[in-house]
Amino acid sequence: MHPIQHAQMRPDHPAVIMAGSGEQITYGQMDEAANRIAHLLRGRGLAVGDAIAVLMENSPRYYEIYWAAQRAGIILVPISTHLTASEVAYILEDSDAKLLFTTPLFGPLVQQMQGAGMDLPLLIYGAAGENSADAALADCPVTPIGDQSAGRLMLYSSGTTGRPKGIVPAPLADPGVEAATPLMMLAVHGFHFPADGSSMYLSPAPLYHAAPLGWSTTVHRLGGTVVVMEKFDPEGALAAIEKYRITESQWVPTHFVRLLKLPEDVRSRYDLSSHSHAIHAAAPCPAAVKQAMLDWWGPIIWEYYAGSEGNGMTMVSSEEWLAHPGTVGRAILGTVHVCDDTGAEVPAGAEGVIYFESPHPFAYHKDDAKTAEATHPEGWTTLGDIGRLDADGFLYLTDRRSNMIISGGVNIYPQEIENLLVGHPKVMDAAVIGAPDAEMGECVVAVVQPADMADAGESLAEELREFLSGKLARMKLPRLFDFRPDLPREANGKLYKRKLKEEYLTKSRAQ
């Protein structure tokens, strides 16, 4: 099925509801808006295979643009709303985007880019003047364009360790505009989403990220309703589940941590009985956090491990996870190989770099060196993660290779320390990095967001040292605790550790 068909059969069925404002659009309205945008793209000379970019907050307009690109054969480039002007400009240039859709919220950032020489055509929703998207679309037909074909996404990595990397979109097996997609099959047969259009799906994360956009548009293909949070708020998410009788949802571990930090009376205040399937991914989930969520929500939680690169995937149900605590599951796309630094496979239980042997290898846009760095001599590809396989083929993640700290010649993986820290009742979030150290090469630094900044200080640092002692080897204990009101974490759950590392590197050079 496809939204085009749902618009014909159930034009008045809600396609999108904004959880905060209550704004909604039906399948009929979304279809007409997508057709208008497709006509506009053709009228401006954009052909199949050309790229457009979107820099915008969560809104029904995001889906209208997405479905326009999907019927005009256009490559859509979603851009993180947390990037700087120079980072956005880099993506626009690197992706060869011919048009940028945005809103007045990003006016200052757009002005910075224009001041630096950007002359890319703009269409701005909610604005007047020559760049008004609303005015440009007003007279466009609501009927389909004559040359419909499926579009593709050009996703960029989060840039947590350097410049964002564009992922070359894979060729389409079937360019037909209403062709089925692999995610549809996985949603129905893997995660058991309803295929009868009855899904009420909650999307609490930003739509520029691969998972929220991919899963929510898959729900559209299945005819369900997507309830979108303008911005994640833990109690607001519970309220949305109750109000809209949510049946399916998608999360990241940071959401779980913040939900669990809510007072017990708040957590128990809302009726979550409609909620039957919750999926999560994007970052390793601390085992204690996952167990606490299962204790609360029951065995409705599914986890997968994959990346925007699309080179492979693992999946695990609640029941499988309880039998193999900490796992991200067994491969359902591709074959997992764990290799040492020489490229040789290691035995079950040993840690190494995780590779996928897959029918869908990937390449980074305009960057052969980065593609080669991620490719094994056998042709397998990696997302840069370290992990291990057990004897039953279940995969466990240790950390990202780029996050490893080398202190006194010993390899230390921050994820283990971070998982423990977020379990402390006074800690909201934590990032562990290696800072330059003249004696040890690097020393372990814990950058902590307290639940209450009033607690920040040496007293809390000592409390956290005692909390970690006995749980970690002495060499892994943080030498320094740095308290911050927030951390540079993407809304998709990924930490910009690069920014923290650069800060400490700059301090070291200044000394």
C-alpha positions in Angstrom: 0.0 0.0 0.0 0.9 3.7 -0.3 -0.4 7.1 0.9 -1.7 7.7 -2.6 -4.0 4.7 -2.2 -5.0 5.6 1.3 -5.9 9.2 0.1 -8.2 7.6 -2.4 -9.8 5.1 0.0 -9.8 7.0 3.3 -9.1 10.7 2.4 -10.4 11.9 5.8 -8.3 9.6 7.9 -5.7 11.5 10.0 -2.2 11.0 8.6 -0.4 13.3 11.0 -1.3 14.8 14.4 1.0 17.2 16.2 1.0 16.1 19.8 1.4 19.5 21.3 -0.6 21.8 19.1 -3.2 19.3 18.0 -2.7 20.3 14.3 -3.5 17.5 12.0 -3.7 16.7 8.3 -5.6 13.9 6.6 -4.4 11.6 3.9 -6.4 13.5 1.4 -4.7 16.8 2.5 -1.2 15.3 2.6 -1.7 13.9 -0.9 -2.8 17.2 -2.4 0.0 19.0 -0.7 2.6 16.5 -2.0 1.2 16.8 -5.5 1.5 20.6 -5.3 5.1 20.4 -4.2 5.9 17.8 -6.9 4.5 20.2 -9.6 6.6 23.1 -8.1 9.7 21.0 -8.3 9.1 20.2 -11.9 8.2 23.8 -12.7 11.6 24.9 -11.3 13.4 22.4 -13.5 14.2 19.7 -11.0 14.3 16.3 -12.6 14.6 12.7 -11.3 17.8 12.3 -9.4 18.2 15.9 -8.4 18.5 16.8 -4.7 16.6 19.1 -2.4 17.2 19.8 1.3 15.0 20.3 4.3 16.0 22.3 7.4 12.9 22.5 9.6 11.4 21.7 12.9 8.9 18.8 13.3 5.8 19.7 11.3 3.2 18.2 8.9 5.1 20.2 6.2 8.0 17.8 6.6 5.8 14.9 5.5 4.3 16.8 2.6 7.8 17.5 1.3 8.9 13.9 1.9 6.0 12.5 -0.1 6.5 15.0 -2.8 10.1 13.9 -3.3 8.9 10.3 -3.1 6.7 10.8 -6.1 9.0 13.1 -8.1 12.1 10.9 -8.1 13.9 13.5 -6.0 16.7 12.8 -3.5 15.7 14.4 -0.2 18.4 15.6 2.2 17.2 16.0 5.8 19.4 18.4 7.8 19.9 18.4 11.5 18.4 21.4 13.2 21.3 21.5 15.7 24.1 22.2 13.2 25.9 25.5 12.8 25.6 27.6 9.6 29.0 26.3 8.3 27.9 22.7 8.9 24.6 23.2 7.1 26.3 25.0 4.2 28.8 22.1 3.9 25.9 19.6 3.6 24.1 21.8 1.0 27.2 22.1 -1.1 28.3 18.5 -0.6 24.9 17.0 -1.5 24.5 19.2 -4.6 21.1 20.4 -3.3 19.2 22.6 -5.8 16.6 23.9 -3.3 16.2 24.4 0.4 12.9 24.2 2.3 13.0 25.9 5.7 10.9 28.0 8.1 11.4 31.4 9.8 12.8 29.6 12.9 16.1 29.2 10.9 16.1 32.7 9.5 19.2 33.8 11.4 21.1 30.7 10.4 20.1 31.2 6.7 21.2 34.8 6.9 24.6 33.7 8.1 24.9 31.3 5.2 23.9 34.0 2.7 26.4 36.4 4.2 29.0 33.8 3.6 28.1 33.6 -0.1 25.4 30.9 -0.3 23.0 31.6 -3.2 20.9 28.4 -3.1 17.2 29.0 -3.9 15.0 29.0 -0.7 11.4 28.3 0.0 10.3 29.4 3.5 7.0 28.2 5.0 5.2 30.8 7.0 7.0 33.7 5.5 6.0 36.5 3.0 7.9 37.8 0.1 9.7 36.2 -2.9 10.9 33.1 -0.9 7.4 32.3 0.4 6.7 28.6 0.1 3.0 29.1 0.7 2.7 31.7 -2.1 4.8 29.6 -4.5 2.5 26.5 -3.9 -0.8 28.4 -4.0 -1.5 27.9 -7.7 0.1 24.5 -8.2 -2.2 21.7 -9.2 -3.4 19.1 -6.7 -3.3 16.4 -9.3 -0.3 14.0 -9.8 2.6 15.0 -12.0 2.8 13.1 -15.3 6.1 11.4 -14.6 5.9 10.0 -11.1 8.7 7.8 -9.7 10.0 6.9 -6.3 12.5 9.2 -4.6 15.4 8.4 -2.3 17.0 9.8 0.9 20.5 11.2 1.2 21.2 10.9 4.9 24.2 12.4 6.6 25.8 11.0 9.6 25.6 12.9 12.9 29.1 14.2 12.6 30.0 13.1 16.1 33.6 12.6 15.2 34.1 15.0 12.3 32.3 16.4 9.3 28.9 14.8 8.6 29.3 12.1 6.0 26.7 11.8 3.2 25.6 8.2 2.5 25.1 7.5 -1.2 21.4 6.4 -1.6 21.1 2.8 -2.8 19.5 2.2 -6.2 15.9 1.3 -6.1 14.9 -2.3 -6.7 11.6 -0.9 -8.1 11.3 2.8 -9.1 7.5 2.5 -9.2 6.0 5.3 -7.0 3.8 2.8 -5.1 6.3 0.0 -4.8 6.7 -1.8 -1.4 9.8 -1.1 0.7 11.9 -3.4 2.9 10.9 -1.3 6.0 7.2 -2.2 5.3 8.0 -5.9 5.4 10.1 -5.5 8.6 7.4 -3.4 10.3 4.7 -5.9 9.6 6.5 -9.2 9.8 9.4 -8.3 12.2 7.9 -5.8 14.7 4.2 -6.8 14.1 2.8 -3.4 13.2 -0.8 -3.6 12.0 -1.2 -3.6 8.2 -4.9 -2.6 8.3 -4.3 1.1 8.9 -5.2 1.0 12.6 -1.8 2.0 13.9 -1.5 5.0 16.2 2.2 5.6 16.1 4.1 8.0 18.4 7.2 9.7 17.0 9.0 11.6 19.9 12.2 12.4 18.0 13.2 14.9 15.3 12.2 14.0 11.8 15.6 14.8 10.2 17.0 11.6 11.8 16.8 8.4 9.8 14.8 6.3 12.2 11.9 8.7 13.0 11.5 9.6 9.4 11.8 6.1 8.1 9.5 4.4 10.6 6.8 7.1 10.6 6.6 7.2 6.8 6.4 3.4 6.9 3.3 3.8 9.1 2.0 6.1 6.4 2.5 3.4 3.8 0.5 1.1 6.1 -2.3 3.7 6.4 -1.9 4.5 10.1 -1.8 7.8 12.0 1.5 9.3 13.1 1.4 11.4 16.3 4.5 13.7 16.3 5.9 15.4 19.3 7.2 18.9 18.5 10.0 18.3 21.1 10.5 15.4 23.4 9.3 15.8 26.9 9.1 12.7 29.1 5.8 13.4 30.8 4.4 14.8 27.5 5.2 11.4 25.9 3.2 9.5 28.5 0.3 12.0 28.1 0.4 11.5 24.3 0.2 7.7 24.7 -2.9 8.0 26.9 -4.6 10.8 24.9 -4.2 9.3 21.4 -4.3 5.6 22.5 -0.9 5.0 21.0 -0.3 1.5 19.8 3.3 1.7 18.4 6.3 3.9 19.1 10.0 4.4 18.5 12.6 5.6 21.0 16.3 6.1 21.8 17.9 5.1 25.1 18.1 8.8 26.3 14.3 8.9 26.1 14.2 5.8 28.4 16.6 7.3 30.9 14.5 10.5 31.1 11.2 8.6 31.4 12.7 6.6 34.3 13.9 9.7 36.1 10.2 10.9 36.4 8.8 10.6 39.9 6.9 7.4 40.5 3.5 9.2 40.9 4.0 10.8 37.5 5.0 7.5 35.8 1.9 5.8 37.2 -0.5 8.7 36.4 -1.1 7.8 32.8 -3.0 4.9 31.1 -0.5 3.1 28.8 -2.6 0.1 28.2 -3.0 0.7 24.4 0.7 0.6 23.9 1.6 -2.7 22.4 4.9 -2.2 20.5 7.9 0.0 21.4 11.0 -0.1 19.3 14.4 1.5 20.1 17.8 1.9 18.6 20.3 4.6 17.7 22.7 4.1 20.6 23.6 1.4 23.1 21.0 1.0 25.9 22.4 0.4 29.4 21.2 -3.0 30.5 19.9 -1.7 33.8 17.8 0.9 31.9 16.4 -1.7 29.5 15.5 -4.0 32.4 13.8 -1.1 34.2 11.7 -0.3 31.1 10.7 -3.9 30.7 9.7 -4.0 34.4 7.5 -0.9 33.7 6.1 -1.4 30.2 6.2 -5.2 30.1 7.6 -7.3 27.2 6.5 -4.9 24.4 10.0 -3.6 23.7 11.9 -4.5 20.5 15.4 -3.4 19.8 17.5 -3.3 16.7 21.0 -2.3 15.7 21.5 -0.6 12.3 22.8 2.6 10.8 21.8 5.1 8.2 24.2 3.3 6.0 21.7 0.5 5.7 24.4 -2.2 5.4 22.9 -4.6 8.0 20.6 -5.0 10.9 20.1 -7.1 14.1 16.9 -7.4 16.0 15.8 -8.7 19.5 12.5 -9.2 21.2 11.9 -8.6 24.9 11.9 -12.3 25.6 15.1 -12.9 23.7 16.7 -9.9 25.5 15.7 -11.3 28.9 17.5 -14.6 28.0 20.5 -12.7 26.7 20.7 -9.4 28.7 22.5 -6.6 27.0 22.3 -8.0 23.5 21.1 -6.0 20.4 20.0 -9.3 18.8 20.8 -11.6 15.9 21.3 -10.5 12.3 18.1 -10.2 10.2 19.9 -8.4 7.3 23.4 -9.4 6.4 25.9 -11.6 8.3 27.8 -10.2 11.3 31.6 -10.6 11.5 33.7 -9.5 14.4 37.3 -8.8 13.5 40.6 -7.8 15.2 42.7 -4.9 14.0 44.3 -7.0 11.3 40.9 -7.9 9.8 41.0 -11.5 11.1 37.8 -12.8 12.6 37.8 -13.4 16.4 36.2 -16.3 18.2 32.8 -16.1 20.0 33.0 -13.9 23.1 36.0 -11.9 22.0 35.7 -8.2 21.2 36.5 -6.6 17.9 35.2 -4.4 15.1 31.7 -5.2 13.9 31.3 -5.7 10.2 28.2 -6.7 8.1 28.5 -8.9 5.1 25.5 -7.6 3.2 23.9 -7.5 -0.2 23.7 -3.7 0.5 27.2 -2.3 0.8 27.4 1.5 1.1 29.6 4.3 0.0 30.1 7.8 1.4 29.3 10.6 -0.9 32.4 12.1 -2.6 34.7 10.5 -0.1 36.4 7.4 -1.3 38.9 7.5 1.6 36.1 7.2 4.2 34.4 4.5 2.3 37.7 2.5 2.1 38.3 3.0 5.8 34.9 1.5 6.6 35.4 -1.5 4.2 37.0 -4.8 5.1 39.3 -6.5 2.5 36.4 -9.1 2.1 34.0 -6.3 1.1 32.2 -6.3 4.4 31.5 -2.8 5.9 31.4 -1.3 9.4 29.7 1.5 11.2 32.7 1.8 13.5 31.4 0.0 16.5 33.2 -2.5 18.8 31.3 -5.5 20.1 31.2 -9.3 20.4 29.1 -12.3 19.4 28.1 -15.0 21.8 27.9 -18.7 20.9 24.2 -18.3 19.9 24.9 -15.5 17.4 23.6 -12.7 19.6 25.5 -9.4 19.2 26.6 -7.2 22.1 27.9 -3.6 21.6 30.9 -2.3 23.6 31.3 1.2 22.2 32.4 3.1 19.1 36.0 2.6 18.1 36.5 6.3 17.8 35.5 6.8 21.5 38.1 4.5 22.9 40.4 6.0 25.5 44.0 4.8 25.7 45.4 5.5 29.2 48.8 4.2 30.2 48.6 1.8 27.3 45.2 0.3 28.4 42.1 0.5 26.2 39.1 1.9 28.0 35.6 2.0 26.5 33.6 5.0 27.9 30.2 3.3 27.3 30.7 1.0 30.3 31.3 4.0 32.6 28.5 6.1 31.2 26.0 3.2 31.6 26.9 3.1 35.3 26.7 6.9 35.8 23.2 7.3 34.4 22.0 4.7 36.9 22.8 7.1 39.7 19.7 8.9 40.9 21.4 12.3 40.8 22.6 12.0 37.2 20.5 12.9 34.2 23.2 12.3 31.5 26.9 11.6 31.2 29.6 11.6 28.7 33.0 10.0 29.3 36.0 11.1 27.2 39.7 10.9 27.2 41.5 14.2 27.9 45.2 14.8 27.1 47.5 13.7 30.0 51.3 14.2 30.0 51.9 11.1 32.1 49.3 8.6 30.9 48.6 9.8 27.4 44.9 10.3 28.2 43.0 10.4 31.4 39.4 9.6 32.0 37.0 12.6 32.3 33.3 12.3 33.2 31.2 15.2 31.9 28.0 14.9 33.9 24.6 16.6 33.7 23.1 16.4 37.2 19.4 16.0 37.6 19.7 19.2 39.7 22.5 21.6 39.0 22.4 22.7 42.6 24.0 19.3 43.4 27.0 20.0 41.2 30.3 20.2 43.0 33.0 18.2 44.8 30.5 16.6 47.1 28.6 15.0 44.2 31.9 14.1 42.5 33.0 12.2 45.6 29.6 10.5 45.8 30.0 9.4 42.2 33.5 8.1 42.8 32.2 5.9 45.7 29.3 4.8 43.5 31.7 3.6 40.7 34.3 2.1 43.0 34.0 -1.7 43.2 32.0 -1.6 39.9 35.0 -0.6 37.7 38.7 -1.4 37.6 40.7 1.4 39.2 42.2 2.5 35.8 38.7 3.1 34.5 37.6 5.5 37.3 37.3 9.1 36.1 40.1 11.3 37.3 37.9 14.4 36.9 34.2 15.1 37.1 33.0 18.1 35.0 29.4 19.2 35.8 27.3 20.9 33.0 23.6 21.9 32.8 23.4 19.9 29.5 25.5 17.9 27.2 26.0 18.2 23.4 23.7 15.3 22.7 21.7 15.1 19.5 17.9 14.5 19.9 18.5 11.1 18.3 20.5 10.1 21.3 24.0 10.5 20.0 26.6 12.5 21.8 28.8 15.1 20.0 31.9 13.9 22.0 34.0 15.6 19.4 33.1 19.0 20.8 34.0 17.9 24.3 37.3 16.4 23.2 38.2 19.5 21.2 37.5 21.7 24.3 39.8 19.7 26.5 42.5 19.5 23.7 42.3 23.3 23.5 42.7 23.7 27.3 45.7 21.4 27.2 47.4 23.4 24.5 46.8 26.6 26.4 48.6 25.2 29.5 
